Amino acid sequence: MRFTVNRDVFSEAVSFAAKLLPQRPTQPLLSGVLLEAAGDAVTLSSFDYEVSSRTSVTAQVADAGRALVSGRLLGEIAQRLPHADVEVSLVESRVQVRCGSASFSLPAMPVEEYPQIPKIDSVSGIVPADVFAEAIAQVSLAASKDDVTPVITGVQFEISENALTLTATDRYRVATRRIDWEAQDGSGDLTALVPSKVVTEVGKTFSNAGQVQVSIIKDGERELVAFTGGNKTVTSLLIKGNYPPVGRLFPDGIDNYAVINTSDLVEAVGRVGLVLEREAALRFSFVEGQVTLEAAGSETAQAVEVVDAHLVGDEMIVSLKPQFLLDGLRSTHAEFARVGFTRTDNPGKPGPVLITSQRSKDDADEQSFRYLLQPNLLLR
């Protein structure tokens, strides 16, 4: 194997292929990036039996062939190469990388023992890449980081008619976003529970791809999802298990809510929250015309700030964790946020707070993105 490739193209391709490699691979082989040179292109792949990445780039191929080399090391080298064309060759059991005055010799791993990378031959649907990336950014932050309950560490994909709904929860909050879906191959209603780490990387990688092809495969032998944009493909095994029915937690309608300038509230929460200890909550008192933020920290440190707000319905007091609230507010991607109040059977225990976006103070809220946050018990 021997090929020559543009330095920047090579660096970007290696970075993509190595990005989802496991931190602690179960086998040394699974830390590798597979290089396959043929025709006028080089394909770079990685696979750990759960997640795979694959991309092809144009190259001058002198000798076709394959080689397997450490992905992390090759990625670090590729990022630091001088600005010149890169020549990569396999010489006996070493991979030689030459670029300008720099030269590296890396041990090659036994390529014949490398697992077969999943092949995708069908497409379930297509989504606009920029909208898909925005939806992922809005939703994936709410997925649980606790591996004790694997099903809530993923993002749930629900496909029906011409819509794709993404949902994530960590028990304290639920984020959901609905976007347009162009079905392919006659695919009907589908569901897929995808690891949030994979979903997040897909959002970042394919944001400028124009469109993303999504393939959900459940054929008995395997259950996986594939995302393809441009010359890149990412596949992942689906998380097995039943996703909790969090959709029923959302109220049918809310007649008690406040409309607030999003950036004003974000800045106020950031300031008042400075005096709080970790995991402590902020107290929000909503009355017509304003919301008062109050924080009591350690060593008698206190903070209070008032922000303009338009209140519809009853006055309300809730206590919310500032970081969870900030996540929801920033994810609205709108000038105004609507904070809706739900009720419980216990008058002293407010129900979840529903955050949606509004283009202006007087518009109806937009329901494509919804963020449901469970308040703390009122501090007394």
C-alpha positions in Angstrom: 0.0 0.0 0.0 1.3 3.5 -0.9 -0.6 6.7 -1.5 -0.2 10.5 -1.5 -2.9 12.7 -0.1 -3.5 16.4 0.8 -2.4 17.1 4.3 -5.5 18.9 5.5 -7.8 16.3 3.8 -5.9 13.5 5.5 -5.9 15.1 8.9 -9.7 15.8 8.8 -10.4 12.2 7.7 -8.2 10.6 10.4 -9.8 12.8 13.0 -13.3 11.7 12.0 -12.4 8.0 11.8 -10.7 8.1 15.3 -13.2 10.3 17.1 -15.5 7.6 18.3 -12.8 5.1 19.2 -13.2 3.6 22.7 -11.2 5.0 25.5 -10.5 1.5 26.8 -10.7 -1.0 23.9 -11.3 -4.6 24.8 -8.8 -5.6 22.2 -5.8 -3.7 20.9 -7.1 -4.1 17.3 -10.2 -2.1 18.2 -8.0 1.0 18.8 -7.0 1.0 15.2 -7.9 3.0 12.1 -8.1 0.9 8.9 -6.6 2.4 5.8 -7.7 1.0 2.5 -6.2 2.4 -0.7 -7.7 1.5 -4.1 -8.4 3.3 -7.4 -8.2 7.1 -6.7 -9.3 7.1 -3.1 -8.4 6.1 0.4 -11.1 4.8 2.8 -10.5 5.3 6.6 -12.6 3.3 9.0 -12.8 2.4 12.7 -15.0 -0.2 14.4 -15.3 -1.6 18.0 -18.3 -3.9 17.4 -20.7 -1.2 18.6 -19.8 2.0 16.7 -18.2 2.5 13.3 -17.0 5.5 11.4 -16.1 5.4 7.7 -15.0 8.1 5.2 -13.3 8.2 1.8 -11.0 10.9 0.4 -9.4 11.4 -3.0 -5.7 10.3 -3.1 -3.0 9.4 -5.6 -2.8 5.6 -5.1 0.5 4.1 -6.2 -0.1 0.7 -4.7 -3.5 -0.6 -3.5 -3.6 -2.3 -0.2 -4.8 -2.2 3.4 -3.1 -1.3 6.8 -4.3 -1.1 10.4 -2.6 1.5 12.7 -3.3 3.1 16.0 -6.0 5.7 15.5 -5.2 8.0 18.4 -1.5 8.2 17.4 -2.2 8.6 13.7 -4.7 11.4 14.6 -2.2 13.3 16.7 0.5 13.0 14.1 -1.8 14.1 11.2 -2.8 17.2 13.1 0.8 18.3 13.6 2.2 17.5 10.1 3.8 20.4 8.2 1.8 21.9 5.3 2.8 19.6 2.5 1.4 16.5 0.8 1.4 13.3 2.9 2.8 10.1 1.7 1.7 6.9 3.5 3.1 3.5 2.7 3.1 0.0 4.2 6.6 -1.4 4.4 6.7 -5.0 5.8 5.0 -4.6 9.2 5.4 -0.8 9.5 3.3 2.1 8.3 5.5 5.0 7.1 4.1 8.5 7.1 6.2 11.2 5.4 5.3 14.9 5.1 7.8 17.5 4.2 10.8 17.1 6.5 8.8 14.9 9.0 8.9 11.2 8.9 7.1 8.6 11.2 7.2 4.8 11.3 4.3 3.2 13.1 3.7 -0.5 13.9 1.0 -2.0 11.8 -1.5 -4.3 13.5 -2.7 -7.6 11.9 -5.4 -6.4 9.4 -6.7 -9.9 8.7 -8.0 -10.1 12.3 -9.9 -6.9 12.1 -13.7 -7.3 12.3 -16.0 -6.7 9.3 -17.3 -3.2 9.2 -21.2 -3.0 8.9 -22.4 -2.4 5.4 -25.5 -0.3 4.9 -27.6 -0.9 1.8 -30.9 0.9 2.6 -32.1 4.3 3.7 -35.0 4.8 6.0 -35.3 8.6 5.6 -33.6 11.9 5.0 -33.4 15.0 7.2 -31.9 18.5 6.5 -28.5 18.4 8.1 -28.6 21.9 9.8 -32.0 21.3 11.3 -31.0 17.8 12.4 -27.9 19.2 14.1 -29.9 21.9 15.9 -32.4 19.3 17.1 -29.6 17.1 18.4 -28.0 20.0 20.3 -31.3 20.9 21.9 -32.2 17.4 23.0 -29.0 15.4 23.7 -27.9 17.4 26.7 -30.9 16.1 28.6 -29.8 12.4 28.3 -28.6 10.7 31.5 -24.9 10.3 32.1 -25.5 7.5 34.6 -24.8 4.1 33.1 -26.8 2.3 35.8 -29.9 2.8 33.7 -28.7 2.4 30.1 -32.0 3.1 28.4 -32.0 6.8 29.5 -28.4 7.3 28.4 -29.7 7.4 24.8 -31.7 9.6 22.5 -35.0 8.1 21.4 -35.8 8.4 17.7 -39.6 8.2 16.9 -40.6 8.3 13.3 -44.2 8.7 12.2 -45.7 9.9 8.9 -43.4 12.8 7.9 -41.9 13.7 11.2 -38.9 12.6 13.3 -39.1 13.3 17.1 -36.0 13.2 19.2 -36.4 12.8 23.0 -34.0 12.5 25.9 -34.4 12.4 29.7 -32.3 12.0 32.9 -35.4 11.7 35.1 -35.1 15.4 36.2 -36.0 16.8 32.8 -37.2 15.8 29.4 -36.2 17.5 26.1 -38.0 16.8 22.9 -37.8 18.2 19.3 -39.8 17.4 16.2 -38.4 17.9 12.7 -39.5 17.1 9.2 -38.7 13.6 7.9 -38.6 12.5 4.3 -39.3 8.7 4.3 -37.5 6.4 1.9 -38.0 2.8 0.9 -41.6 2.9 2.1 -40.5 2.9 5.7 -43.4 3.4 8.1 -43.3 4.1 11.9 -39.9 3.4 13.4 -38.2 3.8 16.7 -34.6 3.6 17.6 -32.7 4.3 20.9 -29.3 5.6 20.0 -26.4 6.3 22.5 -26.3 10.0 23.2 -22.5 10.2 22.6 -23.0 8.9 19.1 -25.9 11.3 18.4 -23.9 14.3 19.7 -21.0 13.5 17.4 -23.3 13.0 14.5 -24.8 16.4 15.1 -21.3 18.1 15.1 -20.0 16.1 12.2 -22.9 16.4 9.7 -24.1 19.9 10.5 -22.9 21.2 7.1 -23.6 18.1 5.0 -26.7 19.5 3.3 -28.7 16.5 4.2 -28.3 13.4 6.3 -29.5 9.9 5.4 -30.7 7.8 8.3 -31.0 4.1 8.2 -32.6 2.1 11.0 -32.0 -1.6 10.6 -33.8 -4.2 12.7 -33.5 -7.6 10.9 -33.3 -10.0 13.8 -29.6 -10.5 13.6 -28.7 -6.9 14.3 -30.3 -3.7 15.4 -28.4 -0.6 14.4 -28.7 2.9 13.0 -26.5 4.5 10.3 -26.0 8.2 9.5 -24.6 9.2 6.2 -23.7 12.7 5.1 -21.4 13.5 2.1 -18.5 11.0 2.2 -18.9 10.1 5.8 -20.9 7.3 7.6 -21.4 6.6 11.3 -23.1 3.4 12.5 -24.1 2.4 16.0 -25.8 -0.5 17.7 -29.1 0.5 19.2 -29.6 0.4 23.0 -31.9 -2.5 23.9 -34.8 -1.9 26.3 -38.0 0.0 26.6 -37.7 3.7 26.7 -39.8 5.2 29.5 -43.1 6.8 28.3 -42.0 10.3 29.0 -44.3 11.8 26.4 -47.3 11.5 28.7 -45.6 13.8 31.2 -46.2 16.8 28.9 -49.5 18.6 29.6 -52.1 19.0 26.9 -52.2 22.8 27.5 -51.0 25.4 30.0 -53.0 28.5 30.9 -50.5 29.8 33.6 -47.2 31.0 32.2 -44.7 33.8 32.0 -43.0 35.2 28.9 -39.4 36.5 29.5 -36.6 37.8 27.3 -34.3 34.7 27.1 -30.9 36.4 27.2 -32.0 38.6 30.1 -33.0 35.6 32.2 -29.9 33.6 31.2 -27.7 36.5 32.3 -29.6 37.0 35.6 -29.4 33.3 36.4 -25.7 33.3 35.8 -25.2 36.2 38.1 -27.4 35.2 41.0 -26.2 31.6 40.9 -22.7 32.7 41.7 -23.4 32.5 45.4 -24.9 29.1 45.3 -23.3 25.9 46.5 -23.2 23.0 44.1 -26.6 21.3 43.5 -28.5 24.2 45.2 -31.5 25.7 43.6 -32.6 29.2 42.8 -35.9 30.6 44.0 -38.1 32.3 41.3 -41.1 34.4 42.3 -43.3 35.3 39.3 -45.7 38.2 39.6 -47.2 40.4 36.8 -44.5 42.5 35.3 -41.5 40.7 36.8 -39.7 37.6 38.2 -37.5 37.9 41.2 -34.5 35.6 41.5 -33.2 34.8 45.0 -30.2 32.8 46.1 -28.8 32.0 49.5 -25.3 30.6 49.4 -22.7 29.5 52.0 -21.3 31.8 54.7 -24.5 34.0 54.4 -23.8 35.1 50.8 -27.0 36.1 49.1 -28.1 37.5 45.8 -31.3 39.0 44.4 -32.2 40.2 40.9 -35.4 41.2 39.2 -36.1 40.6 35.5 -39.1 41.9 33.5 -41.7 39.3 32.7 -45.2 39.1 31.4 -47.4 36.8 33.5 -50.6 35.1 32.4 -52.6 33.5 35.2 -51.7 33.1 38.9 -48.6 34.2 40.7 -46.1 31.4 41.1 -43.0 30.5 43.2 -40.7 27.7 42.1 -37.2 26.6 42.9 -35.1 25.3 40.0 -31.5 24.1 39.6 -29.8 26.9 37.6 -27.8 24.7 35.2 -30.8 22.7 34.2 -32.8 25.9 33.6 -30.0 27.4 31.6 -29.8 24.3 29.4 -33.5 24.7 28.6 -33.4 28.4 28.0 -30.4 28.3 25.7 -31.9 25.5 23.8 -35.0 27.6 22.8 -32.8 29.4 20.2 -35.4 32.3 20.5 -35.5 35.9 21.7 -38.3 35.0 24.2 -38.9 32.0 26.3 -42.3 30.9 27.7 -42.1 29.3 31.2 -45.3 27.3 31.8 -46.5 26.2 35.2 -48.2 22.9 35.8 -50.0 21.9 39.0 -50.1 18.8 41.2 -52.6 17.6 43.7 -50.3 18.9 46.5 -50.7 22.7 46.7 -47.2 23.0 48.3 -45.5 21.1 45.5 -45.5 22.7 42.1 -45.6 20.5 39.0 -43.0 20.5 36.3 -42.1 23.7 34.4 -42.5 23.6 30.6 -40.1 25.8 28.6 -40.9 26.6 25.0 -39.8 29.3 22.6 -41.6 32.5 21.4 -40.5 34.8 18.5 -42.0 37.8 20.3 -43.7 38.7 23.6 -47.2 38.5 22.1 -46.9 35.5 19.8 -48.1 32.0 20.5 -45.3 29.6 21.7 -43.7 27.2 19.3 -44.2 23.5 20.2 -41.5 21.9 18.0 -39.1 22.1 20.9 -40.3 21.4 24.5 -38.2 21.2 27.7 -39.9 19.9 30.8 -38.1 20.5 34.1 -39.0 19.1 37.5 -38.7 21.9 40.2 -37.3 21.3 43.6 -39.5 21.4 46.6 -40.0 25.0 47.7 -37.3 26.1 50.1 -38.8 27.1 53.5 
